Amino acid sequence: GTVKTRIHVARKLLKKDLKAYDKKATSFAVVAA
């Protein structure tokens, strides 16, 4: 695809990863607290 669509898809994947990471980080913080 074009560069624009690649960036768009990459951002979507990144957002998903960040959400999953947030959940992991939050649960980890709760365990560590």
C-alpha angles and dihedrals in degrees: 000000000000123000091253094056090045091054090046092052092044090053092050091051091045091052090051091049092048092051091049090046091050090054091049092046092048094050090045091052090050091051092047094047 
